[in-house]
Amino acid sequence: MPADLIIPDRAEFVDVLRLMRRGLTLVHGSDGTGGCLIDGSVVYHSFEPLSRYGLIDQIPVNPRDTTARHYRLTPRGRDFADRACAHWKRQPLLRRLAVRLAG
């Protein structure tokens, strides 16, 4: 599998999708690791795959705030999030735990 198609941390990816389904926005403050936040939590690996797959879209915010960009789910992203979260819930607890530990 090509490296550009890999989701580095699947549990974080699903967590971000779940929070964005609830209407929270992903805030991208810098290009470094840990440059994204959602609901006060640092997002380490999920911004790049979300963006690359067209699941998020930048939204306009306060024009005076030029330091951070805010993102919400696209319609495609919402559909994907619905399916991904439903699939995640169907997984046995031990499998979800293993994914959280291994990424």
Backbone as ProteinMPNN parsed JSONL, in Angstrom:
{"seq_chain_A": "MPADLIIPDRAEFVDVLRLMRRGLTLVHGSDGTGGCLIDGSVVYHSFEPLSRYGLIDQIPVNPRDTTARHYRLTPRGRDFADRACAHWKRQPLLRRLAVRLAG", "coords_chain_A": {"N_chain_A": [[0.849, -1.18, 0.0], [0.638, 2.205, -0.883], [2.432, 4.821, 0.812], [1.155, 7.298, 0.977], [-1.517, 6.712, 1.187], [-2.032, 5.73, 3.638], [-3.517, 5.814, 6.861], [-2.251, 7.173, 9.619], [-3.023, 6.988, 12.4], [-5.612, 5.33, 13.228], [-7.576, 5.284, 15.25], [-7.509, 7.893, 16.329], [-8.274, 9.25, 14.013], [-10.941, 8.345, 13.631], [-12.018, 9.33, 16.004], [-11.784, 12.112, 15.604], [-13.456, 12.405, 13.362], [-15.888, 11.649, 14.565], [-16.268, 13.714, 16.465], [-16.417, 15.905, 14.747], [-18.744, 15.277, 13.382], [-20.566, 15.941, 15.275], [-20.64, 18.624, 15.035], [-18.457, 20.135, 15.79], [-15.564, 22.144, 15.077], [-12.47, 21.698, 13.367], [-9.439, 23.047, 14.221], [-6.756, 24.46, 12.678], [-3.734, 25.469, 13.469], [-0.954, 25.596, 13.051], [1.716, 24.314, 10.971], [3.229, 22.351, 12.097], [3.768, 19.246, 13.956], [1.053, 18.412, 15.956], [-0.277, 20.729, 15.498], [-2.96, 21.1, 15.233], [-6.23, 21.366, 16.658], [-9.084, 20.019, 18.315], [-11.965, 20.417, 20.088], [-10.424, 21.131, 22.295], [-8.447, 19.201, 22.368], [-5.348, 17.922, 21.195], [-4.661, 17.196, 17.828], [-2.805, 14.949, 16.243], [-2.179, 13.386, 13.899], [-4.28, 13.273, 12.017], [-5.149, 15.432, 10.41], [-3.913, 15.71, 7.858], [-4.692, 13.299, 6.303], [-7.509, 13.71, 6.355], [-7.785, 16.085, 4.961], [-6.509, 15.452, 2.502], [-8.164, 13.428, 1.449], [-10.421, 14.875, 0.915], [-12.363, 15.273, 2.873], [-12.764, 17.322, 4.622], [-13.356, 20.874, 4.781], [-12.278, 24.203, 4.506], [-13.584, 26.821, 6.521], [-14.995, 30.125, 6.633], [-13.958, 32.443, 9.112], [-13.559, 34.737, 11.837], [-12.28, 37.594, 10.348], [-10.143, 38.972, 11.418], [-8.617, 37.145, 12.72], [-5.91, 35.739, 11.716], [-4.247, 33.683, 12.2], [-5.162, 31.093, 12.548], [-6.834, 28.409, 10.885], [-10.073, 27.22, 10.242], [-11.961, 24.211, 10.035], [-14.583, 22.21, 8.639], [-16.693, 19.312, 8.191], [-17.1, 18.117, 4.879], [-19.887, 17.478, 2.633], [-19.345, 14.941, 1.557], [-17.497, 14.118, 3.466], [-19.126, 14.007, 5.744], [-20.854, 11.885, 5.108], [-18.943, 9.835, 4.913], [-17.973, 9.903, 7.547], [-20.24, 9.107, 8.978], [-20.482, 6.422, 8.129], [-17.952, 5.396, 8.894], [-17.928, 5.769, 11.703], [-20.09, 4.183, 12.446], [-19.131, 1.678, 11.648], [-16.915, 1.487, 13.352], [-18.164, 1.342, 15.871], [-19.312, -1.173, 15.671], [-17.207, -2.895, 15.961], [-15.518, -5.318, 17.974], [-14.788, -4.771, 21.457], [-12.128, -5.42, 22.302], [-10.752, -5.358, 19.866], [-11.03, -2.651, 19.148], [-9.584, -1.539, 21.242], [-7.038, -2.592, 20.721], [-6.502, -1.301, 18.285], [-6.418, 1.316, 19.182], [-4.119, 1.196, 20.773], [-2.139, 0.402, 18.95], [-2.377, 2.146, 16.848]], "CA_chain_A": [[0.0, 0.0, 0.0], [1.448, 3.42, -0.908], [2.467, 5.534, 2.084], [0.243, 8.434, 0.991], [-2.879, 6.242, 1.425], [-2.094, 5.195, 4.995], [-3.986, 6.668, 7.952], [-1.296, 6.808, 10.672], [-3.643, 6.653, 13.681], [-7.029, 5.124, 12.882], [-8.443, 5.638, 16.379], [-7.592, 9.353, 16.342], [-9.015, 9.607, 12.816], [-12.362, 8.119, 13.91], [-12.399, 10.27, 17.062], [-11.954, 13.428, 14.987], [-14.686, 12.339, 12.567], [-17.028, 11.615, 15.498], [-16.445, 15.058, 17.02], [-16.845, 16.806, 13.681], [-20.146, 14.95, 13.111], [-21.347, 16.658, 16.288], [-20.641, 20.044, 14.696], [-17.24, 20.83, 16.208], [-14.644, 22.447, 13.985], [-11.055, 21.379, 13.529], [-8.679, 24.295, 14.121], [-5.386, 24.221, 12.23], [-2.99, 26.662, 13.849], [0.411, 25.599, 12.519], [2.023, 23.144, 10.151], [3.996, 21.374, 12.855], [3.041, 18.179, 14.628], [0.254, 18.947, 17.041], [-0.742, 22.054, 15.114], [-4.419, 21.095, 15.109], [-6.993, 21.12, 17.877], [-10.532, 19.859, 18.249], [-12.54, 20.304, 21.424], [-9.345, 21.275, 23.268], [-7.486, 18.103, 22.272], [-4.41, 18.007, 20.082], [-4.801, 16.212, 16.754], [-1.434, 14.774, 15.77], [-1.973, 12.729, 12.608], [-5.471, 13.125, 11.181], [-5.451, 16.55, 9.515], [-3.446, 15.447, 6.486], [-5.597, 12.406, 5.58], [-8.825, 14.325, 6.203], [-7.661, 17.066, 3.882], [-6.134, 14.769, 1.252], [-9.316, 12.679, 0.945], [-11.528, 15.789, 0.654], [-13.4, 15.082, 3.882], [-12.95, 18.582, 5.343], [-13.294, 22.083, 3.97], [-12.043, 25.378, 5.337], [-14.743, 27.709, 6.649], [-14.604, 31.487, 7.025], [-14.102, 32.811, 10.525], [-13.234, 36.123, 12.111], [-11.215, 38.026, 9.443], [-8.993, 39.483, 12.18], [-7.822, 35.999, 13.164], [-5.178, 35.222, 10.56], [-3.306, 32.657, 12.637], [-5.737, 29.747, 12.542], [-7.848, 28.081, 9.88], [-11.097, 26.347, 10.809], [-12.458, 23.256, 9.045], [-15.768, 21.405, 8.95], [-16.857, 18.189, 7.271], [-17.786, 18.312, 3.61], [-20.954, 16.475, 2.53], [-18.682, 13.638, 1.398], [-16.918, 13.806, 4.761], [-20.203, 13.633, 6.671], [-21.266, 10.532, 4.741], [-17.854, 8.941, 5.301], [-17.933, 9.864, 9.014], [-21.367, 8.27, 9.424], [-20.149, 5.01, 7.897], [-16.765, 5.03, 9.687], [-18.311, 5.692, 13.115], [-20.941, 2.992, 12.6], [-18.23, 0.522, 11.553], [-16.105, 1.485, 14.579], [-19.016, 0.867, 16.972], [-19.587, -2.605, 15.5], [-16.01, -3.68, 16.252], [-15.423, -5.775, 19.373], [-14.037, -3.898, 22.347], [-10.694, -5.734, 22.274], [-10.203, -4.879, 18.587], [-10.913, -1.188, 19.249], [-8.468, -1.274, 22.151], [-5.801, -2.894, 19.988], [-6.278, -0.219, 17.313], [-5.996, 2.508, 19.944], [-2.746, 1.015, 21.227], [-1.212, 0.257, 17.825], [-2.557, 3.217, 15.862]], "C_chain_A": [[0.894, 1.241, 0.0], [1.33, 4.194, 0.4], [1.47, 6.685, 2.126], [-1.213, 8.023, 1.205], [-3.085, 5.729, 2.847], [-2.63, 6.247, 5.966], [-3.152, 6.284, 9.17], [-1.921, 6.369, 11.991], [-5.146, 6.551, 13.462], [-7.966, 5.522, 14.005], [-8.599, 7.16, 16.469], [-8.446, 9.845, 15.18], [-10.522, 9.463, 13.056], [-12.846, 9.074, 15.003], [-12.658, 11.662, 16.494], [-13.231, 13.456, 14.143], [-15.923, 12.389, 13.462], [-17.302, 13.004, 16.065], [-16.929, 16.044, 15.961], [-18.29, 16.53, 13.271], [-21.06, 15.682, 14.081], [-21.368, 18.163, 16.043], [-19.411, 20.807, 15.146], [-16.35, 21.087, 14.994], [-13.228, 22.049, 14.374], [-10.29, 22.668, 13.287], [-7.24, 23.953, 13.809], [-4.6, 25.503, 12.467], [-1.59, 26.742, 13.29], [0.649, 24.313, 11.744], [2.819, 22.08, 10.883], [3.116, 20.289, 13.449], [2.303, 18.763, 15.822], [-0.278, 20.338, 16.755], [-2.231, 22.165, 14.949], [-5.053, 20.785, 16.46], [-8.447, 20.87, 17.518], [-11.024, 19.616, 19.668], [-11.455, 20.329, 22.512], [-8.297, 20.189, 23.246], [-6.6, 18.279, 21.042], [-4.665, 16.865, 19.101], [-3.421, 16.103, 16.097], [-1.337, 14.317, 14.32], [-3.12, 12.85, 11.609], [-5.731, 14.265, 10.205], [-5.085, 16.232, 8.07], [-4.351, 14.468, 5.735], [-6.991, 13.001, 5.375], [-8.831, 15.31, 5.035], [-7.423, 16.389, 2.536], [-7.316, 14.022, 0.633], [-10.538, 13.562, 0.708], [-12.675, 15.664, 1.639], [-13.683, 16.344, 4.683], [-12.776, 19.745, 4.382], [-13.11, 23.268, 4.908], [-13.286, 26.264, 5.343], [-14.264, 29.102, 7.047], [-14.868, 31.721, 8.507], [-13.793, 34.291, 10.655], [-12.079, 36.581, 11.207], [-9.997, 38.584, 10.163], [-8.08, 38.36, 12.655], [-7.15, 35.37, 11.947], [-4.249, 34.078, 10.935], [-3.855, 31.244, 12.516], [-6.771, 29.612, 11.428], [-8.799, 27.061, 10.498], [-11.688, 25.485, 9.699], [-13.7, 22.557, 9.569], [-15.832, 20.275, 7.936], [-17.545, 18.647, 5.987], [-18.963, 17.337, 3.581], [-20.392, 15.06, 2.357], [-18.093, 13.182, 2.732], [-17.954, 13.371, 5.775], [-20.678, 12.217, 6.381], [-20.204, 9.514, 5.168], [-17.806, 8.784, 6.822], [-19.061, 8.997, 9.563], [-21.029, 6.79, 9.288], [-18.983, 4.558, 8.766], [-17.114, 4.869, 11.164], [-19.197, 4.476, 13.374], [-20.092, 1.727, 12.559], [-17.409, 0.382, 12.839], [-16.904, 0.92, 15.747], [-19.294, -0.628, 16.883], [-18.385, -3.482, 15.849], [-16.009, -4.128, 17.712], [-14.508, -4.854, 20.183], [-12.534, -4.165, 22.286], [-10.035, -5.281, 20.975], [-10.031, -3.358, 18.617], [-9.755, -0.8, 20.163], [-7.136, -1.511, 21.461], [-5.487, -1.803, 18.97], [-5.834, 1.042, 18.038], [-4.537, 2.389, 20.379], [-1.737, 1.001, 20.075], [-1.307, 1.393, 16.809], [-3.406, 2.743, 14.797]], "O_chain_A": [[1.82, 1.323, 0.806], [0.268, 4.223, 1.021], [0.979, 7.025, 3.203], [-2.069, 8.888, 1.387], [-4.193, 5.339, 3.214], [-2.249, 7.416, 5.905], [-3.317, 5.188, 9.705], [-1.401, 5.462, 12.641], [-5.862, 7.551, 13.504], [-9.048, 6.046, 13.743], [-9.708, 7.656, 16.665], [-9.255, 10.759, 15.347], [-11.292, 10.364, 12.72], [-13.969, 9.574, 14.932], [-13.636, 12.314, 16.858], [-13.997, 14.417, 14.203], [-16.89, 13.086, 13.155], [-18.457, 13.423, 16.136], [-17.753, 16.914, 16.244], [-18.995, 17.449, 12.855], [-22.199, 16.006, 13.744], [-22.041, 18.899, 16.765], [-19.319, 22.012, 14.911], [-16.382, 20.342, 14.014], [-12.851, 22.066, 15.545], [-10.474, 23.314, 12.256], [-6.579, 23.246, 14.569], [-4.777, 26.495, 11.76], [-1.076, 27.84, 13.072], [-0.115, 23.353, 11.85], [3.059, 21.006, 10.332], [1.889, 20.39, 13.449], [2.875, 19.523, 16.604], [-0.686, 21.05, 17.673], [-2.73, 23.221, 14.561], [-4.501, 20.053, 17.281], [-8.974, 21.425, 16.554], [-10.548, 18.715, 20.358], [-11.561, 19.632, 23.521], [-7.345, 20.238, 24.025], [-7.054, 18.728, 19.99], [-4.858, 15.717, 19.5], [-2.941, 17.051, 15.475], [-0.491, 14.817, 13.579], [-2.924, 12.543, 10.433], [-6.477, 14.075, 9.244], [-5.882, 16.468, 7.161], [-4.752, 14.775, 4.612], [-7.589, 12.809, 4.317], [-9.766, 15.349, 4.236], [-8.071, 16.724, 1.545], [-7.449, 13.99, -0.591], [-11.593, 13.051, 0.334], [-13.828, 15.918, 1.291], [-14.714, 16.44, 5.349], [-12.147, 19.629, 3.33], [-13.717, 23.323, 5.978], [-13.951, 26.437, 4.322], [-13.243, 29.241, 7.72], [-15.862, 31.258, 9.067], [-13.774, 35.012, 9.658], [-10.991, 36.009, 11.287], [-8.92, 38.661, 9.572], [-6.909, 38.591, 12.956], [-7.756, 34.565, 11.239], [-3.536, 33.556, 10.078], [-3.083, 30.293, 12.393], [-7.476, 30.56, 11.081], [-8.367, 26.144, 11.197], [-11.892, 25.948, 8.577], [-13.854, 22.339, 10.771], [-15.108, 20.282, 6.94], [-18.462, 19.467, 6.02], [-19.032, 16.446, 4.428], [-20.905, 14.104, 2.94], [-18.179, 12.006, 3.085], [-17.704, 12.471, 6.577], [-20.883, 11.432, 7.306], [-20.529, 8.461, 5.717], [-17.623, 7.678, 7.331], [-18.856, 8.235, 10.508], [-21.257, 6.003, 10.206], [-19.013, 3.458, 9.318], [-16.646, 3.932, 11.81], [-19.066, 3.818, 14.406], [-20.31, 0.806, 13.346], [-17.234, -0.724, 13.349], [-16.39, 0.116, 16.524], [-19.491, -1.282, 17.907], [-18.535, -4.692, 16.014], [-16.455, -3.387, 18.588], [-13.581, -4.245, 19.649], [-11.747, -3.221, 22.225], [-8.877, -4.864, 20.985], [-9.011, -2.837, 18.167], [-9.033, 0.158, 19.886], [-6.209, -0.714, 21.605], [-4.328, -1.421, 18.81], [-4.96, 1.76, 17.552], [-3.8, 3.375, 20.355], [-0.627, 1.518, 20.202], [-0.401, 1.572, 15.995], [-3.689, 3.486, 13.857]]}, "name": "protein", "num_of_chains": 1, "seq": "MPADLIIPDRAEFVDVLRLMRRGLTLVHGSDGTGGCLIDGSVVYHSFEPLSRYGLIDQIPVNPRDTTARHYRLTPRGRDFADRACAHWKRQPLLRRLAVRLAG"}
